[in-house]
């Protein structure tokens, strides 16, 4: 049997273009050369491919999407690949679109019995309106359909809300205003391996200089401390893992995902049955040297090449 020909798609017209290049380079470095004949295919910032789709289909057996944010993670690229009948890793077009839309995914999480912070979605135009909220400050303001915490602000009062909406509106016309939950920030990956879904050891995230896990904390080495698994009893760990599995299934994700959560600041409830709020799901988590999914896989005894094997196998199943 010959090697599987893998085209690693990276770059793209997204605010996360540079992060995508780092993910792509990491994937190319760790794909097992005995199993795969892999090449990096860089899509430029305007969305232009270096080759026609027909040529890509002829050249590769599989597209390994190493892209984040709009185009690569929001269902756009998945629809293009579906149209040309090109197999690809990760979630399909619909689940990708849902996962990128924080409001739609939050509604599905709630329907699945998961707790989500109160939120309101507003449309931001040239003139920023004043909005009445049914919940109190502080709030988190973020683009409803972007990743990597770009355009995200924590706002403590109404006077700062307009500025935060304007900032988020640079990235998307739809902006989510979400109740800020004080507590411990965690994330938990899900991986399909051998046809079965498995929740990986969760990770607690402690940003060094930021109030939250922002773009800099996510992609700068040493900008945050990550602890896999967090200091919680076994019951608490299992609860977080079950939430990650439910979130994955709620949006119809495939192959792998990573769900971000907050344990509400309440020491008594944290002991055995922590109150956990789901913030969002990532259907194409980062694959850089500081990325969380590879760290969680490593904590579970899964090497980076083995993680890539599992992702590819689930796509070809």
Residue pairs with C-beta under 8 A, 6 or more apart in sequence:
3 34
3 35
3 36
3 37
4 35
4 36
4 37
4 61
4 62
4 312
4 316
5 36
5 37
5 38
5 59
5 60
5 61
5 62
6 31
6 36
6 37
6 38
6 39
6 60
6 61
6 62
6 63
6 64
6 312
7 38
7 39
7 41
7 56
7 59
7 60
7 62
7 63
7 64
8 24
8 27
8 28
8 31
8 38
8 39
8 40
8 41
8 64
8 66
9 24
9 41
9 43
9 63
9 64
9 65
9 66
9 67
9 72
9 77
10 20
10 21
10 23
10 24
10 25
10 40
10 41
10 42
10 43
10 66
10 67
11 17
11 20
11 21
11 24
11 42
11 43
11 44
11 45
11 67
12 20
12 43
12 45
12 47
12 67
12 69
12 71
12 72
12 77
13 43
13 44
13 45
13 46
13 47
13 70
13 71
14 20
14 67
14 68
14 69
14 70
14 71
14 72
14 73
15 69
15 70
15 146
15 148
15 150
15 171
16 67
16 68
16 69
16 147
16 148
16 150
17 45
19 68
19 148
19 219
19 286
19 288
20 66
20 67
20 68
20 69
20 72
21 42
22 219
22 288
22 289
23 66
23 67
23 68
23 286
23 287
23 288
23 291
24 40
24 42
24 66
24 287
25 40
26 287
26 288
26 289
26 291
26 304
27 38
27 64
27 66
27 287
27 308
28 38
28 39
28 40
30 304
30 305
30 308
31 38
31 64
31 305
31 308
32 305
32 308
32 309
35 309
36 312
38 64
39 59
39 60
41 49
41 50
41 51
41 56
42 50
43 49
43 50
43 67
43 71
47 71
49 56
51 59
53 80
53 84
53 86
54 84
56 63
56 84
56 86
57 84
57 85
57 86
60 86
61 87
61 316
62 86
62 87
62 88
62 89
62 312
62 315
62 316
63 81
63 86
63 87
63 88
63 89
64 88
64 89
64 308
64 311
64 312
65 72
65 73
65 77
65 78
65 88
65 89
65 90
65 284
66 284
66 287
67 73
67 77
67 284
68 147
68 148
68 284
68 286
69 100
69 146
69 147
69 148
69 150
70 76
70 100
70 145
70 146
71 77
72 284
73 96
73 99
73 100
73 147
73 282
73 283
73 284
74 96
74 97
74 100
74 101
74 145
75 93
75 94
75 96
75 97
75 100
78 88
78 91
78 92
78 93
78 96
79 93
81 87
81 88
82 92
82 93
87 315
87 316
88 315
89 255
89 311
89 312
89 314
89 315
90 96
90 254
90 255
90 256
90 283
90 284
90 311
90 315
91 99
91 251
91 252
91 253
91 254
91 255
91 257
91 283
91 284
92 252
92 254
94 252
95 251
95 252
95 253
95 254
95 283
96 283
96 284
98 104
98 105
98 108
98 251
98 252
99 105
99 251
99 253
99 257
99 280
99 281
99 282
99 283
100 145
100 146
100 147
100 283
101 144
101 145
102 119
102 142
102 144
102 145
102 176
102 280
103 119
103 121
103 144
103 174
103 176
105 250
105 251
105 280
105 281
106 116
106 119
106 278
106 280
108 250
108 251
109 116
109 246
109 247
109 250
109 278
110 116
111 250
112 246
112 247
112 249
112 250
113 246
114 243
114 246
114 247
114 250
114 278
115 275
115 276
115 277
115 278
116 277
116 278
116 279
117 140
117 178
117 179
117 180
117 181
117 262
117 277
117 279
118 134
118 135
118 178
118 179
119 176
119 177
119 178
119 179
120 131
120 133
120 134
120 176
120 177
121 144
121 174
121 175
121 176
121 177
122 129
122 131
122 165
122 174
122 175
122 177
123 173
123 174
123 175
124 165
124 166
124 168
124 169
124 172
124 173
124 174
124 175
125 173
128 162
128 165
128 166
128 169
130 158
130 162
131 161
131 177
133 139
133 177
135 179
136 179
137 155
137 156
137 157
137 158
137 180
138 154
138 155
138 156
138 180
139 154
139 155
139 161
139 177
139 178
139 179
139 180
140 152
140 153
140 154
140 155
140 176
140 177
140 178
140 179
140 180
140 212
141 152
141 153
141 154
141 155
141 161
141 164
141 165
141 167
141 168
141 175
141 176
141 177
141 178
142 149
142 151
142 152
142 153
142 168
142 175
142 176
142 178
143 150
143 151
143 152
143 168
143 169
143 171
143 172
143 174
143 175
143 176
144 172
144 174
144 175
144 176
145 172
145 174
146 171
146 172
147 282
148 215
148 218
148 219
148 286
149 212
149 213
149 214
149 215
149 218
150 171
150 215
151 167
151 168
151 170
151 171
151 172
152 168
152 212
152 214
153 160
153 163
153 164
153 167
153 168
154 180
154 211
154 212
155 161
155 164
161 177
165 175
165 177
168 175
169 175
178 279
181 262
181 264
181 277
182 264
182 265
183 262
183 263
183 264
183 265
183 266
183 277
184 204
184 230
184 262
184 263
184 265
184 270
185 204
185 205
185 206
185 207
185 212
185 213
185 260
185 261
185 262
186 202
186 203
186 204
186 205
186 230
186 240
186 260
186 261
186 262
186 263
186 276
187 202
187 203
187 205
187 258
187 259
187 260
187 261
187 292
187 296
188 199
188 200
188 201
188 202
188 203
188 240
188 241
188 243
188 244
188 258
188 259
188 261
188 296
189 199
189 200
189 244
189 256
189 257
189 258
189 259
189 285
189 292
189 293
189 296
189 297
190 197
190 198
190 199
190 200
190 244
190 245
190 248
190 253
190 256
190 257
190 258
190 259
191 197
191 198
191 200
191 255
191 256
191 297
191 302
191 307
191 310
191 311
192 198
192 254
192 255
192 256
192 310
192 314
193 310
193 313
193 314
194 313
195 314
195 317
197 245
197 248
197 249
199 241
199 242
199 244
199 245
200 241
200 293
200 296
200 297
200 299
200 300
200 302
201 228
201 229
201 237
201 296
201 299
201 300
202 228
202 229
202 230
202 237
202 240
202 241
202 244
202 296
203 226
203 227
203 228
203 229
203 230
203 292
203 295
203 296
203 299
204 226
204 227
204 228
204 229
204 230
204 231
205 213
205 217
205 224
205 225
205 226
205 292
206 224
206 225
206 226
206 227
207 213
207 214
207 217
207 223
207 224
207 225
208 217
208 222
208 223
208 224
208 225
209 217
209 223
210 216
210 217
210 223
210 224
213 224
213 260
216 223
217 223
217 224
218 224
218 286
218 290
219 286
219 288
219 290
220 290
221 289
221 290
226 292
226 295
228 295
228 296
228 299
229 237
229 299
230 237
232 240
232 270
232 274
233 271
233 272
235 272
235 273
236 270
236 271
236 272
236 273
236 274
239 273
239 274
239 276
240 261
240 274
240 276
243 259
243 261
243 276
243 278
244 257
244 258
244 259
244 261
247 257
247 259
247 278
247 281
248 257
248 259
248 281
251 281
251 283
253 281
253 283
254 314
255 311
255 314
255 315
256 285
256 293
256 310
256 311
256 314
257 281
257 282
257 283
257 285
258 281
258 282
258 285
258 292
258 293
258 296
259 278
259 280
259 281
259 282
260 278
260 279
260 280
260 281
260 282
261 276
261 277
261 278
261 279
262 276
262 277
262 279
263 270
263 274
263 275
263 276
264 274
264 275
264 276
264 277
266 275
269 275
285 291
285 292
285 293
286 292
286 293
287 293
287 294
293 307
294 304
294 307
297 303
297 304
297 306
297 307
298 304
302 310
